[in-house]
Structure formats: C-alpha cells, structure tokens
Amino acid sequence: MSPILLGFLGSLAAGLCTALGALPVLVGRTLSTGQRDMALGFAAGVMLAASFFSLIIPGLDAAEEQIGAGPWPALIICLSILLGMGAVHAMNELLPHEHFRLGPEGPASPSLRRVWLFVFAITIHNFPEGLAVGVGFGAEGLLGGMPLAIGIGLQNIPEGLAVAVALLGEGYSKRRSFTIATLTGLLEPVGGILGAGLVVIAQPLLPWGLGFAAGAMLYVISHEIIPETHRSGHQNRATLGLAVGLVIMLFLDVWLG
C-alpha cells in the first residue's frame, strides 16, 4: 500500500475518533468539567510525546542521513518547528474561532454563533494533527505512522466529546450534535494526504516536514489545550492526564515503532 494512501487512511481513522468521543451524547451521558479537563490533559500528553518521539527525533535522524552530523540537522529541525508553530499561529489570527474559557480569537465575526466559533477552533486543531499522521506514514510507512495515528486518535476522543457537549448545550439535537462533532475530524485526512504526499514526492523535505508537523502540534498544546484545562481549578487532574497520556504514547511509539 502506498504511503500516501496509508497517510490518508491513518489520518481518517484518527479523525473519526472524534465520533467515538461524541458517542456519549447519543445516550445522554457526558463528563464533568474536571473529567473533561483530565481528558484534554491526556490529549496534550499524547501530542507532546508524539511531537518529540515520533516527529522531532526521526526528523533529526533523517536530516543527519541527508547532510551528515554536525549542527545543521539540529538547525533544520529548529527552523522547521518554528515554521510549523508560525503557520498555526497564522491560522489562529486569520480564522475566527472561540474557546469557551479563553474567549474569542482571530478576526471579529458577530454573525457567527459562539458555539460555531468553538467548533472552528477544534477544526483548526485537526489539520496539523492530520498533517503529523500523514508525515509519519510518508516518512517511514506503517511503522512510522501507526503510533502517531493511534496517539492522535486517542486524543481526538475528548475533543469530539467537547464539541458534541457544546452543541448540545446550545439546543442542538443529540443526533445533530454527534454528526457535527464527527465532521470536525474530517479535516485530518486532508492534512494526512498533504503531509504524506510532500515527503514522498520530495524526500529532501522529509526532515522539514517532520519538524513542521511537530511545531504545529506543540503550538496547539501550549496555546490552546493546556490553558483550557487550567482555567477551572482542575490543573492537578489535567496534569495527571498529561502524564498518563505522555507515557502511554511513549510506550506505543517504542512498542509499535
């Protein structure tokens, strides 16, 4: 199976995990605020481990294979990380969205209901996540992409629940809330195809792609997820979730990769 197809299927599976997270709204069960913050902390831990062990370290190895040892591989990865963070920052600035506790970001958009700004925020997250999965499959095939796909899929579960609960609270039906939450994950296959295609077609871009994907995820962790989990007094639970997510993703990466 081609790496591009693997990237598409892997990122699609990870994106559809938002549907798994949204399933409880169909049966009337939701998480408390503390439980949601712990789940989002878990998502941050998964993404943090994936950034380093599945993207940055393989990116350094790929750069060394291309240009040899020395300071240049590290410089390439450092620059690509900053480019990835800058790209997501630009998306945050240019696209209107809102976080329930952090408030609005991006250009003002009074015509959009608050809940839809929140949905856009989650959707913005999903593109760099899909990009990371696609880069993983494009770089190292099944073994390189599988840990990332599993890890990103795990962290998409609490995000899917958050979207569905928000829509439910705004008066949307259970079925419609579930459907919209599921659709927010479908941007990930777009990023997956793009990431896998770039590193397959242009191998010299491989270290840049790995570092870029890592930077995009690191920005989401620092700018979006962690602040959200620390604003309601549940930072201890959120930190516990982060620790558990980090070690599980590390274990998966070593075991499957």
LOPA-707707 format. One line per 3 residues: number of its first residue (from 1); their letters; for each residue x, y, z of N, C-alpha, C. Coordinates in nm, 3 decimals. Each point is the difference from the previous one (the first is absolute). Example, Ala and Ser with C-alpha at 12.3 -4.5 7.8 and 13.67 -1.06 7.14 Angstrom:
2
1 = AS = 1.319,-0.569,0.780,-0.089,0.119,0.000,0.090,0.120,0.000  -0.035,0.105,-0.072,0.082,0.119,0.006,-0.077,0.109,0.073
// end
This chain:
257
1 = MSP = 0.084,-0.119,0.000,-0.084,0.119,0.000,0.088,0.124,0.000  -0.032,0.099,-0.081,0.084,0.118,-0.012,-0.003,0.081,0.129  0.110,0.070,0.031,0.002,0.084,0.120,-0.107,0.109,-0.001
4 = ILL = -0.033,0.051,-0.119,-0.102,0.104,-0.007,-0.136,-0.056,0.039  -0.032,-0.120,-0.050,-0.127,-0.064,0.038,0.000,-0.034,0.149  0.114,-0.047,0.050,0.010,-0.028,0.143,-0.022,0.128,0.081
7 = GFL = 0.060,0.110,-0.047,-0.018,0.127,0.069,-0.145,0.043,0.003  -0.069,-0.019,-0.112,-0.142,0.035,-0.005,-0.082,-0.087,0.094  0.020,-0.132,-0.008,-0.080,-0.091,0.083,0.030,0.017,0.148
10 = GSL = 0.130,0.019,0.033,0.037,0.016,0.140,-0.057,0.128,0.059  0.010,0.111,-0.075,-0.053,0.126,0.051,-0.153,-0.001,0.001  -0.062,-0.072,-0.094,-0.145,-0.014,0.001,-0.046,-0.076,0.125
13 = AAG = 0.070,-0.110,0.031,-0.036,-0.077,0.120,0.017,0.085,0.125  0.110,0.076,0.006,0.022,0.086,0.116,-0.108,0.107,0.009  -0.036,0.059,-0.114,-0.103,0.103,0.000,-0.135,-0.052,0.042
16 = LCT = -0.031,-0.123,-0.040,-0.130,-0.057,0.034,-0.011,-0.036,0.148  0.112,0.002,0.071,-0.006,-0.022,0.146,-0.074,0.113,0.069  -0.016,0.116,-0.067,-0.086,0.103,0.056,-0.143,-0.050,0.014
19 = ALG = -0.041,-0.087,-0.092,-0.134,-0.059,0.009,-0.011,-0.090,0.122  0.108,-0.075,0.028,0.000,-0.085,0.119,-0.015,0.083,0.126  0.069,0.114,0.003,-0.012,0.086,0.117,-0.138,0.061,0.014
22 = ALP = -0.066,0.025,-0.112,-0.133,0.062,0.003,-0.112,-0.097,0.030  0.027,-0.130,-0.004,-0.106,-0.100,0.020,-0.080,0.017,0.129  0.064,0.038,0.114,-0.080,0.010,0.123,-0.119,0.094,-0.008
25 = VLV = 0.005,0.103,-0.087,-0.114,0.092,-0.006,-0.123,-0.069,-0.057  0.020,-0.107,-0.078,-0.114,-0.071,-0.057,-0.077,-0.077,0.107  0.069,-0.033,0.110,-0.066,-0.075,0.107,-0.019,0.085,0.125
28 = GRT = 0.027,0.131,-0.014,-0.027,0.092,0.109,0.104,0.003,0.110  0.122,-0.048,-0.026,0.104,-0.001,0.104,0.113,0.094,-0.043  0.042,0.089,0.090,0.110,0.091,-0.027,0.094,0.004,0.119
31 = LST = 0.119,0.056,-0.021,0.100,0.011,0.105,-0.020,0.129,0.080  0.041,-0.003,0.126,0.005,0.122,0.078,0.114,0.088,-0.051  0.005,0.125,0.047,0.106,0.091,-0.044,0.137,-0.053,0.039
34 = GQR = 0.010,-0.055,0.122,0.128,-0.055,0.044,0.043,-0.119,-0.084  -0.094,-0.087,-0.031,0.032,-0.116,-0.083,0.039,0.043,-0.141  -0.067,0.103,-0.052,0.035,0.048,-0.133,0.139,0.061,-0.002
37 = DMA = 0.035,0.075,0.104,0.134,0.059,0.007,0.107,-0.108,0.010  -0.029,-0.108,0.073,0.095,-0.110,0.007,0.015,-0.066,-0.136  -0.112,-0.016,-0.071,0.006,-0.062,-0.133,0.077,0.088,-0.098
40 = LGF = -0.020,0.131,0.007,0.074,0.089,-0.089,0.148,0.004,0.039  0.030,-0.012,0.131,0.139,-0.012,0.042,0.064,-0.125,-0.056  -0.075,-0.109,-0.001,0.047,-0.124,-0.063,0.032,0.024,-0.148
43 = AAG = -0.089,0.073,-0.069,0.024,0.031,-0.141,0.129,0.079,-0.017  0.024,0.096,0.089,0.123,0.080,-0.008,0.123,-0.088,0.021  -0.007,-0.094,0.094,0.113,-0.089,0.024,0.031,-0.088,-0.119
46 = VML = -0.105,-0.051,-0.063,0.018,-0.082,-0.120,0.068,0.081,-0.110  -0.048,0.121,-0.023,0.056,0.083,-0.106,0.144,0.042,0.031  0.028,0.025,0.128,0.136,0.039,0.039,0.099,-0.112,-0.028
49 = AAS = -0.035,-0.121,0.043,0.088,-0.114,-0.025,0.015,-0.027,-0.149  -0.111,0.008,-0.073,0.005,-0.024,-0.145,0.089,0.102,-0.069  -0.005,0.124,0.045,0.081,0.105,-0.063,0.148,-0.033,0.006
52 = FFS = 0.045,-0.047,0.115,0.143,-0.026,0.018,0.041,-0.137,-0.051  -0.070,-0.104,0.042,0.047,-0.135,-0.028,-0.039,-0.050,-0.139  -0.108,0.055,-0.057,-0.044,-0.047,-0.131,0.032,0.098,-0.112
55 = LII = 0.038,0.124,0.034,0.024,0.100,-0.103,0.137,0.065,0.011  0.033,0.058,0.114,0.126,0.075,0.011,0.121,-0.092,-0.007  0.000,-0.108,0.076,0.116,-0.091,-0.002,0.016,-0.066,-0.138
58 = PGL = -0.107,-0.055,-0.062,0.017,-0.051,-0.137,0.041,0.109,-0.098  -0.045,0.123,0.022,0.041,0.110,-0.087,0.149,0.027,0.010  0.054,-0.004,0.120,0.145,0.017,0.019,0.076,-0.113,-0.069
61 = DAA = -0.051,-0.123,0.015,0.067,-0.114,-0.065,-0.002,0.016,-0.153  -0.114,0.042,-0.055,-0.011,0.017,-0.145,0.093,0.111,-0.049  0.010,0.109,0.076,0.088,0.109,-0.040,0.147,-0.044,0.003
64 = EEQ = 0.037,-0.080,0.101,0.138,-0.049,0.008,0.033,-0.093,-0.116  -0.097,-0.081,-0.042,0.023,-0.088,-0.114,0.021,0.080,-0.129  -0.065,0.113,-0.011,0.009,0.080,-0.121,0.126,0.086,-0.005
67 = IGA = 0.037,0.063,0.112,0.110,0.097,-0.004,0.113,-0.031,0.098  -0.011,-0.112,0.075,0.106,-0.036,0.092,-0.017,0.061,0.137  0.087,-0.041,0.092,-0.008,0.049,0.138,0.050,0.143,0.008
70 = GPW = -0.024,0.061,0.115,0.041,0.137,0.020,-0.118,0.085,0.042  0.015,0.133,-0.005,-0.107,0.088,0.047,-0.115,0.016,-0.099  0.023,-0.031,-0.129,-0.102,0.028,-0.102,-0.129,-0.079,0.018
73 = PAL = 0.004,-0.130,0.031,-0.127,-0.070,0.022,-0.084,0.063,0.110  0.066,0.039,0.110,-0.074,0.065,0.109,-0.058,0.133,-0.045  0.077,0.075,-0.078,-0.048,0.129,-0.048,-0.123,-0.017,-0.090
76 = IIC = 0.004,-0.101,-0.088,-0.114,-0.025,-0.088,-0.126,-0.030,0.081  0.013,-0.087,0.100,-0.116,-0.037,0.080,-0.049,0.119,0.081  0.092,0.079,0.056,-0.041,0.117,0.077,-0.078,0.098,-0.088
79 = LSI = 0.051,0.026,-0.118,-0.068,0.093,-0.091,-0.137,-0.054,-0.043  -0.005,-0.131,-0.029,-0.128,-0.057,-0.045,-0.103,-0.001,0.113  0.045,-0.021,0.124,-0.093,0.008,0.114,-0.060,0.140,0.010
82 = LLG = 0.086,0.101,-0.012,-0.048,0.138,0.006,-0.095,0.032,-0.115  0.029,-0.054,-0.118,-0.090,0.020,-0.114,-0.137,-0.063,0.027  0.000,-0.121,0.057,-0.127,-0.066,0.032,-0.080,0.078,0.102
85 = MGA = 0.067,0.048,0.104,-0.069,0.080,0.101,-0.053,0.130,-0.060  0.081,0.061,-0.087,-0.044,0.123,-0.064,-0.119,-0.019,-0.091  -0.005,-0.114,-0.069,-0.112,-0.027,-0.090,-0.131,-0.013,0.077
88 = VHA = 0.003,-0.072,0.112,-0.123,-0.015,0.079,-0.038,0.133,0.066  0.101,0.077,0.040,-0.028,0.132,0.054,-0.072,0.087,-0.103  0.045,-0.008,-0.125,-0.065,0.077,-0.107,-0.145,-0.044,-0.018
91 = MNE = -0.025,-0.131,0.008,-0.138,-0.049,-0.010,-0.084,0.055,0.114  0.057,0.005,0.120,-0.073,0.054,0.114,-0.033,0.147,-0.019  0.091,0.074,-0.062,-0.021,0.142,-0.019,-0.099,0.029,-0.113
94 = LLP = -0.002,-0.083,-0.103,-0.078,0.029,-0.119,-0.140,-0.059,0.002  -0.019,-0.109,0.077,-0.130,-0.068,0.002,-0.073,0.029,0.130  -0.125,0.045,-0.005,-0.074,0.027,0.124,-0.032,-0.129,0.074
97 = HEH = 0.025,0.000,0.130,-0.033,-0.115,0.084,-0.003,0.044,0.145  -0.051,-0.086,0.085,-0.013,0.037,0.140,0.015,-0.123,0.088  0.058,0.022,0.118,0.014,-0.104,0.101,-0.092,0.037,0.117
100 = FRL = -0.063,-0.099,0.059,-0.104,0.030,0.098,0.053,0.073,0.123  0.126,-0.022,0.037,0.053,0.073,0.114,0.103,0.103,-0.042  0.069,-0.020,-0.111,0.101,0.097,-0.044,-0.061,0.116,-0.077
103 = GPE = -0.121,-0.017,-0.052,-0.064,0.108,-0.072,0.033,-0.001,-0.149  -0.043,0.106,-0.071,0.016,0.004,-0.146,0.143,0.028,-0.043  0.035,-0.054,-0.117,0.128,0.029,-0.065,-0.026,0.016,-0.148
106 = GPA = 0.097,0.059,-0.070,-0.015,0.024,-0.142,-0.086,0.121,-0.026  -0.031,0.028,-0.127,-0.080,0.118,-0.034,-0.142,-0.011,0.057  -0.058,0.116,0.032,-0.135,0.002,0.054,-0.099,-0.053,-0.102
109 = SPS = -0.096,-0.079,0.049,-0.100,-0.057,-0.090,-0.134,-0.005,0.072  -0.067,0.116,0.014,-0.125,0.005,0.077,-0.113,-0.083,-0.060  0.011,-0.036,-0.128,-0.108,-0.076,-0.063,0.003,-0.147,0.037
112 = LRR = 0.111,-0.045,0.060,0.012,-0.141,0.036,-0.038,-0.019,0.147  -0.080,-0.101,0.026,-0.032,-0.032,0.138,0.123,-0.050,0.074  0.003,0.023,0.129,0.118,-0.032,0.081,0.039,-0.146,-0.012
115 = VWL = -0.097,-0.090,-0.003,0.031,-0.142,-0.005,0.072,-0.036,-0.129  -0.034,0.069,-0.110,0.066,-0.032,-0.127,0.143,0.050,-0.002  0.028,0.107,0.073,0.139,0.044,0.013,0.081,-0.107,0.074
118 = FVF = -0.062,-0.064,0.097,0.067,-0.108,0.073,0.024,-0.120,-0.092  -0.100,-0.032,-0.081,0.016,-0.110,-0.096,0.115,0.029,-0.095  0.011,0.123,-0.046,0.110,0.038,-0.089,0.134,-0.017,0.072
121 = AIT = 0.004,0.032,0.129,0.125,-0.014,0.075,0.048,-0.145,0.000  -0.091,-0.093,0.024,0.036,-0.142,-0.001,0.043,-0.042,-0.140  -0.070,0.051,-0.102,0.034,-0.036,-0.137,0.140,0.048,-0.037
124 = IHN = 0.037,0.120,0.047,0.134,0.053,-0.024,0.104,-0.095,0.058  -0.029,-0.057,0.118,0.093,-0.095,0.061,0.021,-0.123,-0.087  -0.106,-0.043,-0.066,0.004,-0.129,-0.067,0.092,-0.003,-0.121
127 = FPE = 0.017,0.113,-0.067,0.084,-0.002,-0.119,0.146,-0.034,0.032  0.065,0.068,0.097,0.138,-0.040,0.032,0.012,-0.142,0.054  -0.105,-0.048,0.067,0.004,-0.138,0.047,-0.001,-0.097,-0.117
130 = GLA = -0.087,0.024,-0.098,-0.002,-0.084,-0.119,0.131,0.011,-0.077  0.055,0.122,-0.007,0.129,0.019,-0.066,0.108,-0.086,0.064  0.001,-0.003,0.133,0.100,-0.079,0.072,-0.012,-0.148,-0.032
133 = VGV = -0.123,-0.051,-0.002,-0.022,-0.141,-0.031,0.046,-0.030,-0.142  -0.036,0.087,-0.095,0.039,-0.022,-0.138,0.150,0.003,-0.018  0.069,0.093,0.066,0.146,0.006,-0.007,0.061,-0.128,0.056
136 = GFG = -0.057,-0.050,0.109,0.052,-0.124,0.060,-0.008,-0.117,-0.096  -0.115,-0.017,-0.066,-0.014,-0.109,-0.096,0.086,0.023,-0.123  0.008,0.124,-0.046,0.081,0.028,-0.117,0.147,-0.020,0.024
139 = AEG = 0.044,0.024,0.124,0.142,-0.011,0.031,0.044,-0.144,0.019  -0.077,-0.078,0.076,0.046,-0.133,0.041,-0.105,-0.108,-0.021  -0.104,0.029,-0.079,-0.100,-0.102,-0.028,-0.083,-0.034,0.122
142 = LLG = -0.044,-0.124,0.006,-0.092,-0.044,0.105,0.060,0.015,0.138  0.126,-0.040,0.018,0.061,0.006,0.132,0.019,0.143,0.048  0.026,0.092,-0.093,0.018,0.139,0.039,-0.130,0.071,0.030
145 = GMP = -0.106,-0.033,-0.073,-0.125,0.071,0.016,-0.096,-0.060,0.101  0.010,-0.132,0.026,-0.097,-0.064,0.087,-0.003,0.057,0.142  0.117,0.020,0.067,-0.008,0.059,0.134,-0.064,0.137,0.000
148 = LAI = 0.030,0.080,-0.101,-0.060,0.133,-0.009,-0.151,-0.009,-0.021  -0.043,-0.087,-0.089,-0.143,-0.014,-0.026,-0.075,-0.043,0.125  0.057,-0.095,0.074,-0.064,-0.046,0.124,-0.002,0.112,0.104
151 = GIG = 0.113,0.067,0.015,0.009,0.106,0.100,-0.093,0.116,-0.031  -0.002,0.046,-0.124,-0.088,0.110,-0.037,-0.146,-0.043,0.011  -0.028,-0.124,-0.036,-0.136,-0.050,0.015,-0.045,0.002,0.146
154 = LQN = 0.089,-0.040,0.090,-0.033,0.002,0.144,-0.031,0.141,0.048  0.081,0.096,-0.045,-0.023,0.136,0.049,-0.118,0.068,-0.070  -0.046,-0.054,-0.113,-0.118,0.056,-0.065,-0.129,-0.036,0.074
157 = IPE = 0.004,-0.103,0.082,-0.122,-0.043,0.070,-0.053,0.109,0.092  0.082,0.057,0.091,-0.056,0.108,0.083,-0.039,0.125,-0.079  0.070,0.027,-0.111,-0.038,0.115,-0.082,-0.138,-0.021,-0.063
160 = GLA = -0.027,-0.121,-0.049,-0.131,-0.027,-0.055,-0.110,0.015,0.102  0.028,-0.044,0.123,-0.099,0.014,0.108,-0.024,0.147,0.031  0.108,0.079,0.003,-0.014,0.142,0.032,-0.088,0.072,-0.102
163 = VAV = 0.020,-0.031,-0.127,-0.081,0.065,-0.105,-0.146,-0.041,0.012  -0.025,-0.129,0.018,-0.138,-0.048,0.008,-0.073,0.057,0.120  0.068,0.008,0.114,-0.063,0.055,0.121,-0.031,0.148,-0.020
166 = ALL = 0.093,0.074,-0.064,-0.023,0.141,-0.023,-0.123,0.022,-0.089  -0.013,-0.078,-0.104,-0.114,0.013,-0.090,-0.130,-0.039,0.070  0.008,-0.104,0.082,-0.118,-0.044,0.075,-0.047,0.111,0.093
169 = GEG = 0.096,0.069,0.063,-0.035,0.109,0.090,-0.062,0.119,-0.070  0.022,0.012,-0.130,-0.058,0.110,-0.078,-0.135,-0.036,-0.059  -0.052,-0.117,0.035,-0.134,-0.036,-0.043,-0.006,-0.090,-0.122
172 = YSK = 0.115,-0.044,-0.052,-0.002,-0.091,-0.114,-0.042,-0.140,0.048  -0.060,-0.076,-0.090,-0.042,-0.135,0.036,0.121,-0.089,0.022  -0.023,-0.113,0.067,0.109,-0.093,0.025,0.062,-0.050,-0.131
175 = RRS = -0.086,-0.035,-0.094,0.050,-0.053,-0.127,0.079,0.106,-0.077  -0.051,0.123,-0.001,0.072,0.104,-0.075,0.131,0.037,0.069  0.000,0.002,0.132,0.123,0.030,0.074,0.105,-0.106,-0.029
178 = FTI = -0.040,-0.125,-0.002,0.092,-0.109,-0.031,0.054,0.012,-0.142  -0.088,0.031,-0.096,0.041,0.008,-0.140,0.100,0.112,-0.022  -0.027,0.116,0.057,0.091,0.113,-0.020,0.134,-0.027,0.066
181 = ATL = -0.001,-0.061,0.119,0.125,-0.034,0.067,0.082,-0.097,-0.086  -0.067,-0.095,-0.061,0.069,-0.094,-0.089,0.062,0.072,-0.118  -0.071,0.094,-0.057,0.050,0.072,-0.118,0.123,0.084,0.031
184 = TGL = 0.015,0.046,0.125,0.118,0.081,0.032,0.130,-0.079,-0.018  -0.009,-0.132,0.010,0.121,-0.082,-0.016,0.036,-0.028,-0.144  -0.088,0.036,-0.093,0.025,-0.036,-0.139,0.097,0.093,-0.072
187 = LEP = 0.052,0.102,0.071,0.108,0.079,-0.059,0.134,-0.074,0.014  0.007,-0.095,0.090,0.126,-0.071,0.022,0.046,-0.077,-0.124  -0.088,-0.070,-0.074,0.049,-0.067,-0.121,0.057,0.095,-0.104
190 = VGG = -0.051,0.125,-0.003,0.056,0.099,-0.092,0.146,0.028,0.037  0.024,0.023,0.129,0.137,0.018,0.045,0.083,-0.125,-0.019  -0.062,-0.116,0.017,0.072,-0.125,-0.017,0.051,-0.021,-0.141
193 = ILG = -0.086,0.026,-0.098,0.041,-0.013,-0.140,0.111,0.099,-0.033  -0.016,0.124,0.046,0.099,0.104,-0.028,0.136,-0.036,0.061  0.000,-0.043,0.127,0.125,-0.033,0.065,0.069,-0.119,-0.062
196 = AGL = -0.075,-0.107,-0.026,0.060,-0.119,-0.061,0.047,0.029,-0.142  -0.080,0.074,-0.075,0.037,0.030,-0.138,0.127,0.082,-0.010  0.016,0.098,0.087,0.118,0.086,-0.007,0.128,-0.078,0.027
199 = VVI = -0.001,-0.085,0.104,0.125,-0.068,0.034,0.029,-0.116,-0.094  -0.103,-0.055,-0.066,0.023,-0.106,-0.098,0.053,0.058,-0.131  -0.063,0.108,-0.046,0.039,0.059,-0.128,0.135,0.070,0.010
202 = AQP = 0.026,0.069,0.110,0.124,0.076,0.015,0.072,-0.047,0.126  0.080,-0.104,-0.011,0.069,-0.057,0.116,0.087,0.101,0.074  0.068,0.095,-0.068,0.077,0.098,0.076,-0.082,0.082,0.099
205 = LLP = -0.133,0.004,-0.021,-0.086,0.074,0.092,-0.037,-0.080,0.124  0.041,-0.127,0.008,-0.041,-0.086,0.109,0.031,0.058,0.138  0.126,0.039,0.030,0.025,0.057,0.133,-0.079,0.127,0.025
208 = WGL = -0.017,0.081,-0.106,-0.078,0.123,0.016,-0.146,-0.033,0.031  -0.055,-0.101,-0.068,-0.139,-0.039,0.024,-0.021,-0.053,0.141  0.093,-0.081,0.047,-0.012,-0.055,0.136,0.007,0.111,0.104
211 = GFA = 0.096,0.091,-0.016,0.012,0.110,0.095,-0.119,0.094,-0.007  -0.048,0.028,-0.120,-0.116,0.088,-0.018,-0.122,-0.058,0.072  -0.025,-0.129,-0.019,-0.115,-0.064,0.065,0.014,0.004,0.151
214 = AGA = 0.121,-0.021,0.050,0.023,0.007,0.145,-0.026,0.140,0.052  0.049,0.101,-0.071,-0.024,0.137,0.043,-0.146,0.036,0.003  -0.075,-0.046,-0.100,-0.144,0.028,-0.004,-0.069,-0.060,0.122
217 = MLY = 0.037,-0.122,0.036,-0.064,-0.064,0.116,0.044,0.067,0.130  0.127,0.038,0.011,0.047,0.065,0.121,-0.072,0.133,0.023  -0.029,0.072,-0.107,-0.074,0.124,0.013,-0.140,-0.026,0.055
220 = VIS = -0.067,-0.101,-0.053,-0.135,-0.033,0.046,0.002,-0.038,0.148  0.102,-0.076,0.042,0.010,-0.042,0.140,0.013,0.122,0.091  0.095,0.088,-0.033,0.032,0.113,0.087,-0.105,0.111,-0.006
223 = HEI = -0.049,0.029,-0.119,-0.087,0.116,-0.018,-0.147,-0.032,0.025  -0.039,-0.125,-0.022,-0.141,-0.033,0.005,-0.037,-0.096,0.113  0.062,-0.119,-0.001,-0.052,-0.106,0.087,0.034,0.025,0.147
226 = IPE = 0.128,0.020,0.032,0.037,0.015,0.141,-0.069,0.119,0.066  -0.002,0.121,-0.061,-0.074,0.109,0.065,-0.147,-0.034,0.024  -0.064,-0.071,-0.093,-0.140,-0.037,0.018,-0.019,-0.088,0.124
229 = THR = 0.096,-0.089,0.025,-0.016,-0.097,0.110,0.033,0.059,0.137  0.057,0.120,0.005,0.045,0.057,0.128,-0.085,0.117,0.046  -0.113,0.025,-0.064,-0.077,0.120,0.031,-0.118,-0.026,0.092
232 = SGH = -0.024,-0.123,0.038,-0.114,-0.029,0.087,0.043,-0.063,0.131  0.129,0.010,0.033,0.047,-0.053,0.127,0.027,-0.149,-0.001  0.010,-0.062,-0.118,0.025,-0.143,-0.009,0.139,-0.029,-0.055
235 = QNR = 0.097,0.089,0.029,0.133,-0.018,-0.056,0.068,-0.128,0.047  -0.030,-0.046,0.123,0.061,-0.125,0.047,-0.050,-0.118,-0.083  -0.129,-0.004,-0.025,-0.055,-0.107,-0.083,0.056,0.009,-0.143
238 = ATL = 0.007,0.123,-0.052,0.051,0.018,-0.135,0.145,-0.045,-0.011  0.081,0.031,0.102,0.141,-0.041,-0.002,0.012,-0.151,0.011  -0.086,-0.062,0.082,-0.001,-0.146,0.008,-0.035,-0.060,-0.136
241 = GLA = -0.101,0.056,-0.065,-0.037,-0.048,-0.133,0.115,0.015,-0.099  0.071,0.114,0.006,0.113,0.022,-0.089,0.109,-0.105,0.022  0.029,-0.029,0.127,0.103,-0.099,0.030,-0.037,-0.137,-0.053
244 = VGL = -0.125,-0.040,0.020,-0.045,-0.131,-0.048,0.004,-0.006,-0.152  -0.049,0.105,-0.066,0.003,0.003,-0.145,0.140,-0.005,-0.056  0.092,0.071,0.064,0.139,0.002,-0.047,0.064,-0.137,0.007
247 = VIM = -0.015,-0.068,0.115,0.068,-0.130,0.014,-0.066,-0.107,-0.087  -0.132,0.008,-0.019,-0.066,-0.097,-0.088,0.047,0.018,-0.143  0.009,0.127,-0.046,0.047,0.025,-0.136,0.145,-0.041,-0.016
250 = LFL = 0.084,0.025,0.101,0.139,-0.044,-0.005,0.009,-0.151,-0.012  -0.081,-0.070,0.079,0.000,-0.146,-0.005,-0.044,-0.050,-0.138  -0.107,0.060,-0.054,-0.048,-0.041,-0.132,0.104,0.025,-0.108
253 = DVW = 0.069,0.113,0.010,0.101,0.034,-0.102,0.115,-0.098,0.002  0.045,-0.037,0.119,0.112,-0.094,0.011,-0.045,-0.140,-0.042  -0.120,-0.037,0.042,-0.048,-0.136,-0.027,-0.034,-0.019,-0.148
256 = LG = -0.076,0.096,-0.057,-0.046,-0.016,-0.137,0.099,0.052,-0.102  0.087,0.094,0.040,0.091,0.061,-0.095,0.135,-0.066,-0.006
// end
